[in-house]
């Protein structure tokens, strides 16, 4: 018994997955997701306000990004694993049972990016999309790490069989347990691998930021490269890969490749467009006043041809002239 504990990682039983609070059933998975969101919001708030952002603006943005992130994350998962939800006799309400797990991070990134863009273009905020994304990076990696603990609690996100001493124990009653394998087979703990990769990413990227101070979305591009590179490997050894693929490669691996490619494009494009310090987390002509209002300061600034900021839609609205002068 002692040898089994030392040479493998046990999976939590059903008693760990939820508990009763009066008439309510509280799912630990949901609490961990919420804890990750709170941690990311707090860290982003600290980083953004140090760069001149309004103290309450992060919470305003969260109200846009989190709901859209959750909805798209669930949609993405269901879309890439349709046979888990659409079959003869299936309960279609399970499509909405996010507390049972199955929320794709790539979907959350897409939904969150849409929410962030919507928040940034509102007249109330006038934030730079890329500035907020840069401030979000370490908090996002932290939230993803905390969320992966939820996968562990739900006995999901594990890889191919392994004989390594940190192999994960999975019950044969788990629907993802491969048919034909004997009971007691251990699997790669992908949730743990990703936690380690994300935490290492926080350290590496913060060291890069401290030394080189990448702005204008370049720091976010670095995050995409780091995270996409790690996920491309982890998805390739996952026991329950997405059901769609191309050239024998699962769609989630392609999504990871896409994240790396997008990150490289952002780094190259923004590095060429901007050579000076980022003047503000707000778009040109707007600044946050001590009274807590975003005020229009266009009249006091010289006119510029364009803003040069790379938007989600791919158009340009940034500060070419301001950066060329090193402002």
Residue pairs with C-beta under 8 A, 6 or more apart in sequence:
6 165
7 165
7 167
8 165
8 166
8 167
8 168
8 169
8 186
9 166
9 167
9 168
9 169
9 189
9 192
10 169
11 152
11 155
11 168
11 169
11 170
11 171
12 152
12 153
12 155
16 28
16 153
17 27
17 28
17 29
17 153
17 154
18 25
18 26
18 27
18 28
18 99
19 25
19 26
19 28
20 26
27 99
27 100
28 150
28 153
29 99
29 100
29 101
29 150
29 151
29 153
29 154
30 98
30 99
30 150
32 146
32 147
32 149
32 150
32 153
33 103
33 146
33 147
33 150
35 146
36 142
36 143
36 144
36 145
36 146
36 147
37 62
37 66
37 143
39 139
39 142
39 143
39 146
40 136
40 139
40 140
40 142
40 143
41 58
41 59
41 62
41 139
42 139
43 138
43 139
43 142
44 58
44 132
44 135
44 136
44 139
45 55
45 58
45 59
47 135
47 138
47 139
48 57
48 58
48 131
48 132
48 135
48 281
49 55
49 58
51 131
51 135
51 278
51 281
52 280
52 281
52 282
52 287
52 288
53 127
53 135
53 281
53 282
53 288
54 288
54 292
54 294
55 292
56 292
57 125
57 127
57 288
60 119
60 124
60 125
61 115
61 116
61 119
61 120
61 125
61 127
61 132
63 119
64 115
64 116
64 118
64 119
65 111
65 112
65 115
65 116
65 119
66 112
66 115
67 115
68 111
68 112
68 114
68 115
68 118
69 107
69 108
69 109
69 111
69 112
69 115
70 98
70 103
70 108
70 111
71 111
72 107
72 108
72 110
72 111
72 112
72 114
73 103
73 104
73 105
73 107
73 108
73 111
74 95
74 96
74 98
74 102
74 103
74 104
74 107
75 107
76 104
76 106
76 107
76 108
76 110
77 102
77 103
77 104
77 107
78 84
78 85
78 95
78 102
80 104
80 242
80 243
80 244
80 251
80 252
81 102
81 240
81 242
81 243
82 243
83 243
84 102
84 175
85 92
85 94
85 95
86 92
94 100
100 154
101 150
101 151
101 154
101 156
102 156
103 147
104 252
105 144
105 147
105 231
106 252
106 255
106 256
106 259
109 259
113 312
114 312
116 129
116 132
116 133
116 312
117 129
117 311
117 312
117 313
119 125
119 127
120 126
120 127
120 128
120 129
120 132
124 294
125 282
125 294
126 282
126 283
126 285
126 286
126 294
127 281
127 282
127 283
128 278
128 280
128 281
128 282
128 283
128 309
128 318
129 217
129 309
129 310
129 311
129 312
130 216
130 217
130 220
130 270
130 309
130 310
131 215
131 216
131 217
131 278
131 280
131 281
132 281
133 217
133 219
133 220
134 214
134 215
134 216
134 217
134 218
134 219
134 220
135 281
136 220
137 205
137 219
137 220
137 222
137 223
138 202
138 205
138 206
140 223
141 198
141 199
141 201
141 202
141 205
141 223
141 227
142 198
142 202
144 194
144 198
144 227
145 194
145 195
145 198
145 199
148 157
148 191
148 192
148 194
148 195
148 198
149 191
149 195
151 157
151 191
152 189
152 191
152 192
155 170
155 171
155 174
156 176
156 191
156 240
157 190
157 191
157 194
157 238
158 168
158 170
158 176
158 187
158 188
158 189
158 190
158 191
158 238
158 239
159 187
159 188
159 189
159 190
159 193
159 234
159 237
159 238
159 239
160 187
160 188
160 237
160 239
161 167
161 178
161 181
161 185
161 186
161 187
161 188
162 186
162 187
162 188
163 186
164 186
164 188
166 189
166 192
167 186
167 187
167 188
167 189
168 186
168 187
168 188
168 189
168 192
169 184
169 186
170 176
170 177
170 185
170 186
170 187
171 177
172 183
176 239
176 240
178 239
187 239
188 237
190 234
190 237
190 238
193 234
194 230
194 231
194 234
197 230
197 234
198 227
198 230
201 223
201 226
201 227
201 230
204 226
205 219
205 222
205 223
205 226
208 214
208 219
208 222
209 219
213 277
214 222
215 274
215 277
215 278
216 270
216 273
216 274
216 278
216 309
216 318
216 323
217 266
217 270
217 309
217 310
218 266
218 267
218 270
218 271
220 263
220 266
221 262
221 263
221 264
221 265
221 266
221 267
221 270
222 263
222 267
223 263
224 259
224 260
224 262
224 263
224 266
225 259
225 260
225 263
225 264
225 267
226 263
227 259
228 256
228 257
228 258
228 259
228 260
228 263
229 256
229 260
231 252
231 255
231 256
231 259
232 253
232 256
232 257
232 260
235 241
235 242
235 250
235 252
235 253
235 256
236 249
236 250
236 253
238 250
238 252
241 250
241 252
241 253
242 250
242 251
242 252
244 250
244 251
245 251
245 253
245 254
246 254
266 310
269 310
270 310
273 308
273 310
273 318
273 320
273 323
274 308
274 318
274 319
274 323
275 323
275 324
275 326
276 322
276 323
276 324
276 325
276 326
276 327
277 326
277 327
279 319
279 322
279 327
280 286
280 287
282 288
282 294
283 307
283 309
283 317
284 298
284 301
284 304
284 307
284 319
284 322
285 296
285 297
285 298
285 301
286 294
286 295
286 296
286 297
287 294
287 295
287 297
288 294
288 295
289 295
304 319
304 320
304 321
304 322
305 320
305 321
306 316
306 317
306 318
306 319
306 320
307 316
307 317
307 318
307 319
307 320
308 316
308 317
308 318
308 319
308 320
308 323
309 316
309 317
309 318
309 319
310 316
310 318
311 317
